[in-house]
């Protein structure tokens, strides 16, 4: 669970970036039906998780900044329901969600359409993630229509719209000490899963069996699961950039590329490694592996405060091209080859 002080600080930082007399709206993800009464695994919308720490579907956060810069927050969550909880598990409900998210007020999602026009009334500016056609859009359109229709009764709808992504994602670029600790744990879990995959891999085993070892290790180490589709590509399958079929048998003499990461408390580990199925590199494989390793180390040497990703990329490319020329895979002057993107 994200510490309350962390959540409050995040929302305060967002509100500080908003113009006076404005409101920001952050909807949660909703569940997606897979078959009849079952759903795909739920994954919370990252911005909503960042601002609320609530991992339930269909919620909505509203963050307000008054004309006098006074701030407050209102959260809508699914209400407690005995019948629904018997089928799908316990819900937080308004009282517990209010405490967990550390918001000023929490309401039932059943009351969203009644309360939303009242909450938005009189605010001139609205921040919402533009281009995200979510389940919440019809509720917002209905509230705006109600406010515009009530103009003679003194109701006022927001007149200016801002893209919330611009403000919120700038904030999320800088990771707090709490986030850094969670990210390091996600990477530690990921590294352990890769080590287990290396120990398990052998000729005649299948790519999906390697993936299963990884997924089991992720779960045993406390991750919620893989952060993305796990790639286990043996031989030529490693040349398919987003290969996720993981169906083929591993062959002696081939290399296996594994791209896998843990998701831990909403943050992702992401590691890619290539190693020999039989446990030992052939000489050509060893030369290429060491060249890639040298290029990675050159890039890592550039990653420090004040440097840039393009600088790291150039360092990587310089080492790769020079090495490929030395191996006879490319011919010519390295600087010219780089310029020509050979």
C-alpha positions in Angstrom: 0.0 0.0 0.0 1.4 3.4 -1.0 2.0 5.6 2.1 -0.6 8.3 2.7 2.0 11.1 2.8 3.3 10.0 -0.6 -0.2 10.1 -2.1 -1.0 13.5 -0.6 2.4 15.0 -1.8 1.7 13.7 -5.3 -1.7 15.3 -5.5 -0.5 18.5 -4.0 2.3 18.7 -6.6 -0.3 18.2 -9.4 -2.6 20.8 -8.0 0.2 23.3 -7.7 0.7 23.0 -11.5 -3.0 23.7 -12.2 -4.5 27.1 -12.9 -6.8 28.7 -10.3 -10.5 27.6 -10.3 -9.8 24.3 -11.9 -10.5 20.6 -11.4 -8.5 17.6 -12.6 -10.3 14.2 -13.2 -8.4 10.9 -13.2 -10.6 7.8 -13.9 -9.5 4.3 -13.0 -9.5 1.5 -15.5 -12.5 -0.7 -15.8 -12.8 -4.5 -16.0 -12.9 -6.1 -19.5 -15.1 -9.2 -19.9 -13.2 -12.3 -21.2 -15.9 -14.9 -21.3 -19.4 -14.7 -19.9 -18.9 -13.9 -16.2 -15.1 -13.9 -16.2 -12.8 -11.0 -16.8 -9.2 -10.5 -18.0 -6.8 -9.9 -15.2 -7.3 -6.4 -14.0 -4.5 -3.9 -14.3 -5.0 -0.4 -12.8 -4.6 2.7 -14.8 -1.2 4.0 -13.9 -2.2 7.7 -13.3 -5.0 6.7 -11.1 -2.8 4.3 -9.1 -0.2 7.0 -8.8 -2.7 9.5 -7.4 -4.9 7.2 -5.2 -3.2 3.9 -4.4 -6.5 2.2 -4.9 -6.4 -1.0 -7.0 -10.2 -1.4 -7.8 -11.9 -0.8 -11.1 -14.2 2.0 -12.2 -13.2 4.7 -9.6 -12.8 8.4 -10.3 -10.6 11.0 -8.6 -11.3 14.7 -8.7 -8.7 17.2 -7.5 -9.8 20.8 -7.1 -8.0 24.1 -7.0 -10.1 27.0 -6.0 -9.8 30.6 -7.2 -8.0 31.3 -3.9 -5.7 28.3 -4.6 -7.4 26.3 -1.8 -7.3 22.5 -2.7 -9.4 19.4 -1.9 -10.0 16.0 -3.4 -13.0 13.8 -3.9 -12.9 10.1 -4.8 -15.6 7.9 -6.2 -15.3 4.1 -5.6 -17.5 1.0 -6.0 -19.9 0.7 -3.0 -19.8 -2.3 -0.7 -22.2 -5.0 -2.1 -22.7 -8.4 -0.4 -23.8 -10.2 -3.6 -21.0 -8.7 -5.8 -18.4 -9.4 -3.1 -19.5 -13.1 -2.8 -18.8 -13.5 -6.5 -15.8 -11.2 -7.1 -14.1 -10.5 -3.8 -14.2 -7.8 -1.1 -14.3 -4.1 -2.0 -12.9 -1.2 0.0 -16.1 0.8 0.1 -16.2 4.6 0.7 -14.9 4.7 4.3 -11.8 2.4 3.8 -11.0 3.9 0.4 -11.1 7.4 1.9 -8.5 6.4 4.5 -6.3 4.4 2.1 -6.2 7.2 -0.6 -6.0 10.0 2.1 -8.6 12.1 0.2 -10.9 14.7 1.7 -14.1 13.0 0.7 -15.2 9.7 -0.8 -18.5 8.8 -2.4 -20.2 5.8 -3.9 -19.9 5.4 -7.7 -23.6 4.9 -7.7 -24.0 8.6 -7.0 -21.5 9.8 -9.7 -24.0 11.1 -12.2 -26.0 12.9 -9.5 -22.9 14.6 -7.8 -20.6 15.2 -10.8 -22.5 18.3 -12.1 -22.6 19.7 -8.6 -18.9 19.2 -8.1 -17.9 20.7 -11.5 -20.3 23.7 -11.2 -18.5 27.0 -11.3 -15.1 25.8 -12.2 -13.7 27.4 -15.3 -10.9 24.9 -16.2 -11.0 21.2 -16.5 -7.9 18.9 -16.7 -8.4 15.4 -18.2 -6.3 13.0 -20.2 -7.3 13.9 -23.7 -7.5 11.1 -26.3 -8.3 8.5 -23.7 -11.8 7.2 -24.6 -12.6 5.5 -21.3 -15.8 4.3 -19.7 -15.9 7.6 -17.8 -16.4 9.8 -21.0 -20.3 9.4 -21.1 -20.6 10.4 -17.5 -18.5 13.6 -18.1 -20.5 14.4 -21.2 -23.8 14.0 -19.3 -22.5 16.3 -16.5 -21.4 19.0 -19.0 -24.8 18.8 -20.7 -26.6 19.2 -17.3 -24.5 22.3 -16.4 -25.0 23.9 -19.8 -28.7 23.3 -19.7 -28.8 24.9 -16.2 -27.3 28.2 -17.3 -30.5 30.1 -16.5 -30.4 28.7 -13.0 -26.9 30.0 -12.5 -25.0 26.8 -13.3 -21.6 27.2 -15.0 -19.8 24.5 -16.9 -16.0 24.6 -17.3 -15.1 26.5 -20.5 -11.4 25.5 -20.9 -10.0 22.0 -21.3 -6.4 21.0 -20.6 -4.6 17.8 -21.3 -3.9 16.3 -17.9 -1.1 14.1 -19.4 1.1 17.2 -19.9 1.1 18.0 -16.2 0.8 14.6 -14.5 3.4 12.8 -16.7 6.0 15.6 -16.1 5.5 14.9 -12.4 5.9 11.2 -12.8 9.2 11.5 -14.6 10.9 12.3 -11.3 10.8 9.4 -8.9 10.5 9.9 -5.1 12.7 7.9 -2.7 9.7 5.6 -2.1 9.3 5.0 -5.9 13.0 4.4 -6.3 12.9 1.7 -3.6 9.9 0.0 -5.2 11.6 0.1 -8.7 14.8 -1.4 -7.2 12.8 -4.3 -5.7 11.0 -4.9 -9.1 14.5 -5.1 -10.7 15.8 -7.4 -7.9 12.8 -9.8 -8.4 13.3 -9.7 -12.2 17.0 -10.5 -11.9 16.2 -13.5 -9.7 13.8 -14.8 -12.3 16.4 -14.5 -15.1 19.0 -16.4 -13.0 16.4 -19.2 -12.5 15.7 -19.2 -16.3 19.4 -19.6 -17.0 19.8 -22.5 -14.6 16.8 -24.2 -16.0 17.5 -23.8 -19.8 18.8 -26.9 -21.6 18.4 -28.5 -25.0 15.0 -30.3 -25.7 13.2 -28.0 -23.2 10.6 -25.6 -24.6 10.5 -21.9 -24.6 7.2 -21.8 -22.7 8.7 -24.0 -20.0 11.4 -21.3 -19.5 8.7 -18.7 -19.3 6.8 -20.8 -16.7 10.0 -20.9 -14.5 10.2 -17.1 -14.8 6.6 -16.6 -13.9 6.8 -18.9 -10.9 9.8 -17.1 -9.6 8.2 -13.7 -10.0 5.2 -14.9 -7.9 7.4 -16.5 -5.3 9.3 -13.3 -4.8 6.2 -11.2 -4.3 5.5 -9.7 -7.7 1.9 -9.5 -9.0 3.1 -11.1 -12.2 5.0 -10.3 -15.4 5.1 -6.6 -16.3 4.5 -7.4 -20.0 4.4 -10.4 -22.3 7.4 -12.5 -21.5 9.7 -13.2 -24.5 11.6 -16.5 -24.6 13.0 -16.7 -28.2 15.4 -19.5 -29.1 17.5 -19.5 -32.2 16.0 -17.4 -35.0 12.9 -16.6 -32.9 15.1 -14.1 -31.0 15.1 -12.0 -34.2 11.4 -11.4 -33.8 11.4 -8.2 -31.8 8.2 -8.9 -29.8 8.1 -12.7 -30.0 5.7 -14.0 -27.4 4.5 -17.4 -28.8 7.1 -19.2 -26.8 6.1 -22.5 -28.4 9.4 -24.0 -29.9 11.8 -26.5 -28.6 15.2 -25.3 -27.6 18.1 -26.7 -29.7 21.7 -27.4 -28.7 24.1 -24.8 -30.1 21.4 -22.1 -30.2 21.1 -18.9 -28.2 18.0 -18.1 -26.1 16.9 -14.5 -25.7 14.8 -13.8 -22.6 13.0 -10.4 -22.2 11.0 -10.5 -18.9 10.2 -8.2 -16.0 8.3 -8.3 -12.8 5.5 -5.9 -11.9 5.7 -5.0 -8.3 3.3 -2.5 -6.7 2.6 -1.0 -10.1 6.2 -0.6 -11.2 8.1 -2.7 -13.8 11.4 -4.4 -13.9 12.7 -4.9 -17.5 15.7 -7.1 -18.3 16.8 -8.7 -21.6 19.6 -11.3 -21.7 20.8 -13.7 -24.3 22.7 -16.9 -23.3 23.6 -20.3 -24.8 21.0 -23.1 -24.6 23.8 -25.6 -24.0 25.5 -23.5 -21.3 28.6 -22.6 -23.4 29.1 -20.0 -26.1 30.6 -20.9 -29.5 33.4 -18.7 -30.4 31.4 -16.5 -32.9 28.6 -16.2 -30.3 31.2 -15.2 -27.6 32.6 -12.5 -29.8 29.2 -11.0 -30.5 28.1 -11.3 -26.9 31.2 -9.5 -25.7 30.7 -6.8 -28.3 27.1 -6.2 -27.1 28.3 -6.2 -23.5 31.0 -3.6 -24.3 28.4 -1.4 -26.0 26.1 -1.6 -23.0 28.9 -0.7 -20.6 29.8 2.3 -22.9 26.2 3.5 -22.7 26.0 3.0 -18.9 29.1 5.1 -18.5 27.2 8.0 -20.0 24.2 7.7 -17.7 24.7 10.3 -15.0 23.2 13.7 -14.1 23.7 16.2 -16.8 24.1 13.7 -19.6 21.4 12.7 -22.2 20.0 9.5 -23.7 21.3 10.5 -27.2 24.8 10.7 -25.7 24.4 7.1 -24.3 23.0 6.0 -27.6 25.9 7.4 -29.6 28.4 5.8 -27.2 26.7 2.5 -27.7 26.6 2.8 -31.5 30.3 3.8 -31.7 31.4 0.7 -29.9 29.0 -1.6 -31.9 30.1 -0.3 -35.3 33.8 -0.3 -34.5 33.4 -3.9 -33.2 31.5 -5.1 -36.3 34.2 -3.7 -38.5 36.8 -5.5 -36.5 34.9 -8.7 -36.8 34.5 -8.2 -40.6 30.7 -8.1 -40.5 30.8 -4.4 -41.7 33.5 -2.9 -43.9 34.6 0.7 -44.2 35.3 3.6 -41.9 33.3 3.4 -38.7 32.4 7.2 -38.6 31.2 7.0 -42.2 29.2 3.9 -41.6 27.5 5.6 -38.6 26.7 8.7 -40.6 25.2 6.5 -43.4 23.3 4.4 -40.8 24.8 1.3 -42.4 
